Amino acid sequence: MHDMRESDSQEASAKRQRKDRGDPDFHDGADGIDHQEDAEESLMEIGLNSFLSECQVEHTESLDACLSRCTDALFAIPEGVVDDKPVRKMLEEFNFQGMKNPFVFKSPLQVRYIWGSSIGALSSFSPVAQIALEIPSECFDEKDHLNHRYYAKRILYLSHILVVLKKMKKDVGISNARWSKTCIDMRKPCLELSLKEYEGLRVEISTAIPVETFPLHKVAPERNTLRSATCTVEGRHELCSTPVYNRGIVEDMLVLHAASELTSLAKQFPRMRDVMVLLMAWASQHALLEGYDGLREEFLLEVLKMVLSEDQIYTVQWMHLFRGALLVLANETRFSKKGVFVETRPVPGIVSAAPSHQAWRKSGDPIILIDSTGWRNAGQRISAEVLHQASDCAKSTLKTLQEAPGPDAIDTIFMKKTNPLLVFDMWCKCTVEMPTSRRFESDHGTRRDVENSVKNVAARGLGDRATLVRLVHSPYITRSNAKGHLVSISHESSDVILGLRLDALKASRAVDVGPPADNATAAKEFRLFWGDKSELRRFQDGKICESVIWSTDESNKDAVVRQILDYILKSKSPVVHVDIPAMSLHESLIRSTISANKEILAERACIEGATKLGKMLKSLDDMTLGVVNTQPVSAVLRNTAIYPPFPHELAGGHSIQESDLIPRCLSAIDVFCQLEGSGKWPDAPAAYSKMKAALGVQLAQSLKSTYGIDAHASEKFVDVLFEGFAYRIILFSERDVAAVQKKAKSVGWSVISPEENIPLRQDHQGLISSLVAAHPSFKNCCRLSKLWVNRQCLGNHIREEAVELVCAAAYTTHVDIGTQCPASSSAGFMAFLDIIANHPWDVQPLLLDRSIAEEAGRLMIRLRAVGRAPAMFIVTGKRNEGDTVNCVGWTQDKPSKAVMFRARALAKKAIKIMHRYILGSARDGSTHSLPEMVFSHPMKDYEVLIRLRKDALDNMVNQNRFAAESESGERVSIKATLLPEESKYCRAVLSGIPRTLIENKGAKAIRKDLLIGFNATEIFATLLEEKYGPVAITCVDILGGNTIGLKIKPKFLAPHEYNPDYSCPIFDPMDIGQNKVAINFEAFAQDILSVGAGFVDSVDIQTQ
């Protein structure tokens, strides 16, 4: 009891002290770090304890015993001269000229855990136990810190250790001993052990040396210890400082002291281990540990030590220590500007005075966190870009903990792994010419020097277009010979990869304005950098400035970034080729016969035509009820149509297609037309519909008489041919909206067709249009996503509105920790794929408004209980305050669970392909381009393929060069046998109208034969679904495909009980008297040919 009261007193005292001194990181009450364990906090702590128990690797007795046997074996190695012949080739990489005296091996002074392993922080996220061997100082000469001598002897020492461990691995419980495949420090490869009893756990063996081995002031950051590292100063070659080389030696001298400090601190705060595991899990899940410059264990441990020393409030509850570490990481400027210097404490054996703060700031390290010795920078390998990412992640995590401090936060923070592709908006892969000089001549190494120069040039060239340019360092790969001896340390790839975060509004800027002409020094520097691209221009405000002009492409706003990188990297760095793989995806949006510029002109003409028509409708004064308002509700009018329709000659437009055939089918462009209110509407629904149809006839006649516009009224809409397009006017009044809402309250929204749901369509148009206006990349993101859905033959199952909503989630509520709102269309497309593939559709709705998360969750549970929950559960938000939450109607009836399962599998496959092409070093022998791999579809998965007659299709203009299907496997083809006149009639109806016929009969006579809103492929697919739906799933690309796939349901692939409800004449009886049938695929093909007579060319059946 006394201990508890004392703890509470310390807690209250610490809290008062922080509040009194006005600590900016202090939060009182429920908004920040408080000490009231409410229900949500308690539940979260229970969940975190469960999470820790699953992912932690305990230091069991058997693990310690195995490592103890290894240690005993190392201590038992006799003293002796080590032959450098086996690793001589590796030592030549260091330009090592040999040793004056033979290297004598001596047993290590001690073997102990280091870094996180020293406090037992082992987990499945970082399954590596790190230990260090302390090499006796007698193994080194006085000046071995110079010119790679220390590093060469270190390799000799570990090489001798490896030989011994390989011989004794069975006795000590080791399944394998080898050089670690990759290494962070190019000069310090490590050994790696695999333990028999711990599959998946690795033991990494590095080295340590006593602090008195070398005078620390001789390896200070400002000293030169590598004579080949020179720089040019005023035309003279001078030795430059080698902080990177030096810190590798200092790290080995101080690593055991750091381990001792951590062990002592962990005894005072036992749950420090749990917090470290949480930090490593958090960093691992959000892609912060990857790469040479990623967050390191030693940095996070030093942050924890700093938090514990700064404020005792964090020692009371371990979850508060985790939050405290995030608060420190969120303040990135603390490390990058002046640096953080922990209070120095004396260390036995160190007599040299620590470097000054100014010396550390001049060392070149972008991140400075100096430990208590004053000699070690825990942030030495971390780049400013990674710390910026970590800061963003920390801020997002703290926000999540504040908004939802319960079990849901655990899933968001620790369970969901961030897709590395989503961290940046654009990935640039540069092929460089590496210098022929030795890789280790400079301080950073030749490879790192080249990589840094490429990054710096790219960052300067992009300027404020990019908010972050990160160099993704390729790891150093160790190579060993057959006997296990180290042969070389090199890179797997010669490519330099850059990750770019873009400013969405500035990235597509066409002009870079430089310094004014009267600033001679700055203007000269600007011209020197940009070369012949720079030109002197006068701007509208009268200023005369240096500037750089870039050509713009309205169909692909990311193209400016590509131009800049291609020009500046080739001219100012050793880059010979610049590739932005994801940008090639835009090529799939270009139709094979029509340019992108013509598509933009057609889209503008369509939108302008709708605007002009709306004004005309509202100006009609001879209507019984006037037009109050018009609202476009078509994809092309919200700029998200994959392929905008083109002006049609017979609809009053100027054709931009050069062809002998004029299309017979026109896309219907829906426009809502609201009539003014009236109390004279009939009450009966049928009479109301007839009255509205009569007003439609009146509207068509008024357009004809007033403006001479060709309009045709039907019972449900009015088709208007205007400015080359077919606008479908849908009349409604306030009564229609009220009727829909009343029906929804009585029978539910799921009964109402989304096409007839006026409020749904209005809200959707407003939502998507606002996102198109706010985010320049959203338009092409929707187009790419819709194209992918159709090319995977899912267009008849997933409505385009549902695709747009998933894209909207990628730009609003589904921005993960560690990522940002996409600033490029390719990044948005990858986010769309990630949501389709990884969102837990079975248990969690996709939200476009986080404030209704609880209501949406309860709604999903209720609908699942009665079997009415859609497979693609999307909730947008409330239309009005007080409304109930509902799943959007666009997914209420489709896709099915089977289709959604397939969509997720295809999305995961596409993500893997993009990861390999963008971040991989090779294409696994593939000769296909990225668009071909992403947008092609494996037709071999379908048992039946229906080939449509290309000359009878109206959608072949939508074909692009990436639309070809992938392999379809071995099949038997059954051709259609039609009378010539049948085939000729079908082609004549659908394929197009000859120009000669229009010239002979006149446009007015032919105009009545146009088919508005008629998609033959989609209609035929619907017929197939109605007839064969119980037996097979129909999959088709309704945009530009000429092949329909039928996937037979597993139940019908084997003999099964006959069901008379299946009226398809495609089953043959099996054994007599057993009432079992099986599919007769030949009869199936003939039945399909009869249904699609004149439209189907052949049916291909998969051979068994």
Order of alpha helices (4+ residues) and beta strands (2+ residues): alpha-alpha-alpha-beta-alpha-beta-beta-beta-alpha-beta-beta-beta-beta-beta-beta-alpha-alpha-alpha-alpha-alpha-beta-alpha-beta-alpha-alpha-beta-alpha-beta-beta-beta-beta-beta-alpha-beta-beta-alpha-beta-alpha-beta-beta-beta-beta-alpha-beta-beta-beta-alpha-alpha-alpha-alpha-alpha-beta-alpha-beta-alpha-alpha-beta-beta-alpha-beta-alpha-alpha-beta-alpha-beta-beta-alpha-beta-beta-beta-alpha-beta
